[in-house]
Amino acid sequence: MSVSRRTLLTTAAGAAVAATAIAPAAGAADAPRTFRRAADYAVSKLRAVAPGVTTFPEITRFEKWTYSAKGGWIGGFWPGTLWLASIYSGDPRFRTLAAASAEKLAPRQYETSDHDLGFLFYPSWVTGWRLTGDEKWRTGALNAAASLSRRYNEKGKFIRAWGALGTPGNAGRVIVDTMMNLDLLTFASKQTGDRMYLDIAISHAKTTERVFVRPDGSTPHVFDFDPDTGAEIGPNSVQGYSPTSCWSRGQAWAIYGFTTMYRRSGDPLFLRTAQRLADFALRALTPDNVPVWDYLAPQAPHDIKDSSAGAVMACGLLDLAKVANRPQYREAAIRILTALCDTCLTTKSTRAEAIMARGTRNRPAEDGVEVSLPYGDYYLLEGILRVLMPKEIEKAIDLSTG
C-alpha cells in the first residue's frame, strides 16, 4: 500500500450521509440465480486466465492484470481466489494452481517489515491447510503469525502498520486495515495454545475501537501515535480523502474485522462496534448499493465507486447478521452482492482478465481508478459462496465462534 502523505483537508459532507436512505430490498428471490451466474462466470474467467499467471495479480491496466513478483500486500488473494474456485467448481486443477501460487509466498512467512501478513497468509496458507490438511500450510501460517506479533508496540497497544522494525518512519502509524490481519493471530493462538497471539489481537482491536471509531460510526484511514511513549497524536489519511472523511474500503475492513474479533474473543465491545460501523456504512450507501470510494468526500454520494469496498462489506455484513442475529444485515449484504453482480462484472469486455471492474485502489494518488483489483475478485467470490455454499466456505475460512 502507498504510504505517501496527503495534505490535510477537511470535509463537510456528513449531512449527505444522514440524508441517504438505505435502498429497499430488490430481487432477493432471484439472488441465488444471480450469484450462481456470477460464480459460473468467475470460474470460466479463472480457467482462461489462471494457467498463464506466474506471479501475483496486483491491478489491471487497460483491463489486463499487472503483477507483483513478490506479492506486495495483495499476494494472498490470488491463491485464495483459486482455492474458492476449487470449492465452487470441484475442479482439482484449481487446487493445483492455488497451491503453486501460495508456495511462492513461502519466503515471506519470516518477514517482519510489514503488517499485512494476515492478508498474505490467511486466504492462501490457512485456507490451504483447512482444505488439504497439508501441515506445511499450517506451519508457514504460524511462522507468519509469529513475525506479525513482533510488530506490536506495547506502550501504545497497537500493531505498527508500515515500515521496517527499528526504522523511525511510520513507527507510530496505525491503519484501519490492520483489523483484517488480526485473524492470523487468533489462528495462531487456537493452534498453539499460546494466549499471547490472541491478547495482541484483542489489545490492538481495543485501541482501534478507542481511537478510530467516531461517535457517528465512521472511521479515518490512519491514526498516529508517538511510538516511544504511546501517546496519541491524532487521525490522518493516505487512501481516504482527508483525516475527517471515511474511506469506504477502510470502513469495510473494520466491519469485517471487528465482527471476526467478536467471534474469536466473545467480547461484546467488538460486536457493538461492528454494528455501529455497519449502520454508518449502510446509511451512507447510495441507492445503487455500490459504495463510493469515500463516504464523506465532498462529492459523495455522487462520486466514483469502489466495488472492492462493496465486496468486503458484504462479507462482513453476512458474518455480522449471523452473530448479531440481525437479518437486516444479511438483506443489505444480498443487495450489495446483487448490485456487484449486476453492474460490476467484466462480462461485457472480451479483453478483461479480472472478474469484477469498478474498483478504486488509491484515489488521492490517482493510482487505480475504475480498475479491477484481486481483493475485489476474492471477496466477491467469498460473499457469493457464503450465500450459496455456507458449509463449504465455513470449512475453508473458519466462521466458527470462539
C-alpha positions in Angstrom: 0.0 0.0 0.0 1.2 3.5 -0.7 2.4 5.5 2.3 2.7 8.9 0.8 1.2 11.7 2.9 -1.8 13.7 1.8 -2.3 17.4 2.6 -4.7 17.6 5.5 -8.1 18.6 4.1 -11.5 19.0 5.7 -14.9 17.9 4.5 -18.4 18.9 5.4 -20.2 16.1 3.6 -21.6 14.5 6.8 -25.1 15.7 6.0 -25.1 13.7 2.8 -24.8 10.5 4.9 -27.7 11.3 7.1 -29.9 12.1 4.1 -29.1 9.0 2.2 -31.7 6.3 2.8 -30.9 2.6 2.7 -32.3 1.2 -0.5 -35.2 -1.3 -0.2 -34.5 -5.0 -0.9 -35.0 -5.8 -4.6 -34.9 -9.1 -6.3 -34.0 -11.1 -3.2 -35.7 -14.2 -4.6 -33.6 -14.0 -7.7 -30.3 -13.7 -5.7 -29.3 -17.4 -5.8 -29.7 -17.5 -9.6 -27.8 -14.2 -9.9 -25.0 -15.5 -7.7 -24.7 -18.8 -9.5 -24.4 -17.0 -12.8 -21.7 -14.7 -11.4 -19.8 -17.7 -9.8 -20.0 -19.6 -13.1 -18.6 -16.5 -14.9 -15.8 -16.2 -12.3 -14.8 -19.8 -12.7 -14.8 -19.6 -16.5 -12.7 -16.4 -16.3 -10.2 -18.1 -14.0 -10.0 -21.2 -16.2 -9.0 -19.0 -19.1 -6.6 -16.7 -17.2 -5.1 -18.6 -14.3 -2.9 -21.1 -16.2 -0.9 -18.2 -17.6 -0.4 -16.4 -14.3 3.1 -17.0 -12.8 3.2 -14.3 -10.1 0.6 -12.2 -8.3 -2.0 -10.1 -10.0 -2.0 -6.6 -8.4 -4.1 -4.2 -10.5 -5.4 -4.1 -14.1 -4.2 -1.6 -16.7 -6.4 -1.4 -19.7 -8.2 -4.5 -18.3 -5.1 -6.7 -18.2 -3.5 -7.8 -15.0 -0.2 -6.2 -14.0 1.8 -8.2 -11.5 3.8 -8.0 -8.2 6.6 -10.5 -8.3 6.8 -11.0 -4.5 3.1 -10.3 -3.8 3.2 -6.9 -2.2 0.4 -6.8 0.4 -2.1 -8.5 -2.1 -0.3 -11.8 -2.7 -2.6 -13.9 -0.7 -5.7 -13.1 -2.7 -4.8 -14.8 -6.0 -4.2 -18.2 -4.4 -7.2 -17.5 -2.1 -9.5 -16.9 -5.1 -8.2 -20.2 -6.7 -9.0 -22.1 -3.5 -12.5 -20.7 -3.6 -12.9 -21.5 -7.2 -12.0 -25.1 -6.4 -14.7 -25.2 -3.8 -17.4 -24.0 -6.2 -16.4 -25.9 -9.2 -15.0 -29.1 -7.8 -12.2 -28.8 -10.4 -8.9 -30.2 -8.9 -6.9 -28.1 -11.3 -7.8 -25.0 -9.2 -6.3 -26.7 -6.2 -3.1 -27.4 -8.0 -2.9 -23.8 -9.2 -3.7 -22.4 -5.8 -1.0 -24.5 -4.1 1.6 -23.5 -6.7 0.7 -19.8 -6.2 0.6 -20.0 -2.4 4.0 -21.7 -2.3 5.6 -18.6 -3.9 4.8 -16.7 -0.7 6.9 -19.1 1.4 9.9 -16.7 2.0 7.6 -14.0 3.4 6.5 -16.0 6.4 9.5 -14.7 8.2 9.1 -11.1 7.1 8.8 -8.6 9.9 8.7 -5.4 7.8 5.0 -5.3 7.1 1.7 -5.8 8.9 -0.1 -7.4 6.0 0.9 -10.9 6.8 -2.8 -11.7 7.6 -3.8 -10.6 4.1 -0.9 -12.7 2.7 -1.2 -15.9 4.6 -4.9 -16.3 5.7 -6.6 -16.7 2.4 -3.7 -18.7 0.9 -2.0 -20.8 3.6 -4.6 -21.1 6.3 -7.3 -21.9 3.8 -4.8 -24.3 2.1 -4.3 -26.1 5.3 -8.0 -26.2 6.1 -8.8 -27.6 2.6 -6.0 -30.1 2.2 -4.7 -30.9 5.7 -1.1 -30.4 4.4 0.9 -29.5 7.5 3.3 -27.2 5.6 0.5 -24.6 5.2 -0.3 -24.6 8.9 3.4 -24.3 9.9 4.0 -21.5 7.5 0.9 -19.6 8.7 2.1 -20.0 12.3 5.5 -18.6 11.3 3.8 -15.6 9.7 1.8 -15.0 12.9 5.0 -15.0 14.9 6.5 -12.5 12.5 3.4 -10.3 12.7 3.4 -10.4 16.5 6.8 -8.7 16.6 5.3 -5.5 15.2 3.2 -5.0 18.4 4.0 -1.8 20.3 3.4 -2.5 24.0 3.4 1.2 25.1 0.7 2.2 22.5 -1.1 -1.2 22.5 -1.1 -1.3 18.6 0.4 -3.2 15.7 2.6 -0.9 13.6 1.3 -0.7 10.1 4.2 0.3 7.9 8.0 0.5 7.9 10.7 -2.0 8.9 11.2 -2.6 12.6 13.9 -0.3 14.0 13.3 2.5 11.5 11.7 5.8 12.5 9.4 6.5 9.6 5.8 5.5 10.3 6.9 3.9 13.6 3.7 5.1 15.3 1.3 4.7 12.4 -1.7 2.5 12.6 -4.2 2.0 9.8 -7.8 0.6 10.0 -6.9 -2.2 7.5 -4.9 -4.0 10.3 -8.2 -5.2 11.7 -8.2 -7.7 8.9 -4.8 -9.0 9.8 -5.7 -9.9 13.3 -7.3 -13.3 12.5 -3.9 -14.7 11.6 -3.0 -14.1 15.3 -6.2 -15.7 16.6 -5.5 -18.7 14.4 -2.1 -19.0 15.9 -3.4 -18.9 19.5 -6.0 -21.6 18.7 -3.4 -23.8 17.0 -0.6 -23.4 19.5 -2.4 -22.7 22.7 -0.3 -19.6 23.2 -2.6 -16.9 24.5 -0.1 -14.2 23.6 -1.3 -14.0 20.0 -4.9 -13.6 20.9 -4.0 -11.0 23.6 -2.2 -8.9 21.0 -5.1 -9.1 18.6 -7.6 -8.1 21.3 -5.4 -5.3 22.5 -5.0 -3.8 19.0 -8.7 -4.1 18.3 -9.5 -2.2 21.6 -7.1 0.5 20.6 -8.6 0.7 17.2 -12.1 1.0 18.7 -11.0 3.7 21.0 -9.1 6.0 18.6 -10.6 5.2 15.1 -14.4 4.9 15.7 -16.1 8.3 15.7 -19.4 8.9 17.5 -21.3 8.5 14.2 -19.7 5.2 13.5 -17.3 6.4 10.7 -13.6 5.9 10.7 -10.4 7.6 9.4 -7.9 5.6 7.5 -4.9 6.4 9.7 -4.2 7.2 13.3 -0.7 8.3 14.5 0.9 7.7 17.9 4.2 8.6 19.4 5.9 5.3 19.1 8.2 5.9 22.1 5.6 6.9 24.6 2.4 5.5 23.1 0.8 9.0 23.3 -2.0 9.7 20.8 -1.2 12.2 18.1 -4.4 12.1 16.0 -6.1 10.9 12.9 -4.7 11.1 9.4 -5.3 9.7 6.0 -3.5 8.2 3.0 -6.1 6.5 0.9 -9.1 8.4 2.2 -10.0 12.0 1.2 -8.9 13.5 4.5 -8.4 12.8 8.2 -12.1 13.7 8.7 -13.5 11.7 5.9 -14.4 8.0 5.7 -12.7 5.8 3.1 -15.2 3.1 2.2 -12.9 0.2 1.9 -11.3 1.0 5.3 -14.8 1.1 6.8 -15.5 -2.3 5.2 -12.2 -3.7 6.6 -13.4 -2.5 10.1 -16.9 -4.0 9.8 -15.5 -7.4 8.8 -12.5 -7.2 11.2 -14.5 -6.3 14.3 -17.1 -9.0 13.6 -14.3 -11.5 13.3 -12.7 -10.3 16.6 -16.1 -10.7 18.3 -16.3 -14.3 17.0 -12.8 -15.1 18.2 -12.9 -13.3 21.6 -16.6 -13.1 22.6 -16.0 -9.5 23.7 -19.4 -7.7 23.3 -17.5 -4.4 22.7 -16.4 -5.7 19.3 -19.9 -6.7 18.4 -21.3 -3.3 19.3 -18.5 -1.7 17.3 -19.2 -3.8 14.2 -22.8 -2.8 14.3 -22.0 0.9 14.7 -19.7 0.7 11.7 -22.2 -1.2 9.6 -25.0 1.2 10.5 -23.0 4.2 9.3 -21.9 2.5 6.1 -25.5 1.5 5.3 -26.7 5.0 5.9 -24.0 6.2 3.6 -24.7 3.6 0.9 -26.1 5.1 -2.3 -29.3 3.6 -3.8 -27.4 1.6 -6.4 -25.8 -0.4 -3.5 -22.2 0.1 -4.7 -20.1 2.2 -2.3 -18.5 5.4 -3.4 -14.7 5.4 -2.7 -15.1 7.7 0.3 -18.4 8.2 2.1 -17.5 11.7 3.3 -15.5 13.2 0.4 -17.0 16.5 -0.9 -18.6 14.9 -4.0 -20.1 12.0 -2.0 -22.6 10.4 -2.6 -22.1 11.4 -6.3 -18.6 10.2 -6.7 -16.6 7.3 -8.3 -17.2 3.8 -6.9 -15.1 1.2 -5.2 -16.6 -2.2 -6.0 -14.0 -3.9 -3.8 -15.3 -2.0 -0.8 -18.8 -3.4 -1.5 -17.5 -7.0 -1.7 -15.6 -6.7 1.6 -18.5 -5.0 3.2 -21.0 -7.7 2.0 -18.9 -10.4 3.5 -18.7 -8.6 6.8 -22.4 -8.0 6.9 -23.2 -11.6 6.2 -21.0 -12.5 9.2 -22.5 -9.8 11.4 -26.0 -10.8 10.6 -25.4 -14.3 11.9 -23.5 -13.4 15.1 -25.8 -10.4 15.9 -29.0 -12.2 14.9 -29.9 -9.2 12.8 -31.4 -10.4 9.4 -31.4 -6.8 8.1 -27.6 -7.0 7.7 -27.9 -10.1 5.6 -30.6 -8.4 3.5 -28.3 -5.5 2.9 -25.4 -7.8 2.0 -27.6 -9.6 -0.6 -28.5 -6.2 -2.1 -24.8 -5.2 -2.3 -23.7 -8.5 -3.8 -26.6 -8.5 -6.3 -25.6 -4.9 -7.4 -22.0 -6.0 -7.8 -23.1 -9.0 -9.9 -25.5 -6.9 -12.0 -23.4 -3.8 -12.6 -19.7 -4.5 -11.9 -18.7 -7.8 -13.6 -16.5 -7.7 -16.6 -18.9 -9.7 -18.8 -19.2 -7.0 -21.5 -15.5 -7.0 -22.3 -13.6 -9.6 -24.3 -10.2 -8.1 -23.1 -10.8 -8.2 -19.3 -8.8 -10.7 -17.3 -10.4 -10.0 -13.9 -13.9 -10.9 -12.7 -15.1 -7.5 -11.4 -14.5 -4.0 -12.5 -15.3 -0.5 -11.0 -12.6 -0.8 -8.3 -10.6 2.1 -6.9 -7.2 1.5 -5.3 -5.9 4.9 -4.2 -7.9 7.8 -5.4 -5.9 10.6 -3.7 -2.8 9.4 -5.5 -4.8 8.9 -8.7 -3.5 5.4 -8.7 -6.1 2.9 -9.8 -9.5 4.4 -10.6 -12.1 2.3 -12.4 -9.9 -0.8 -12.4 -10.0 -4.4 -11.3 -8.4 -5.5 -8.0 -7.5 -9.0 -6.8 -9.1 -8.5 -3.4 -12.3 -7.3 -5.1 -12.5 -10.6 -7.0 -11.6 -12.6 -3.9 -14.2 -11.1 -1.6 -16.9 -11.1 -4.3 -16.4 -14.9 -4.6 -16.3 -15.3 -0.9 -19.5 -13.4 -0.4 -21.3 -15.4 -3.1 -20.1 -18.7 -1.6 -21.2 -17.6 1.9 -24.7 -17.5 0.4 -24.6 -20.5 -1.9 -22.3 -22.9 -0.1 -22.2 -21.9 3.6 -20.9 -25.2 4.9 -18.1 -25.4 2.4 -17.0 -21.8 3.0 -17.1 -22.4 6.7 -14.6 -25.2 6.3 -12.3 -23.0 4.1 -12.1 -19.9 6.2 -13.4 -20.9 9.7 -16.5 -18.9 10.5 -16.9 -20.5 13.9 -17.2 -18.7 17.2 -14.5 -19.0 19.9 
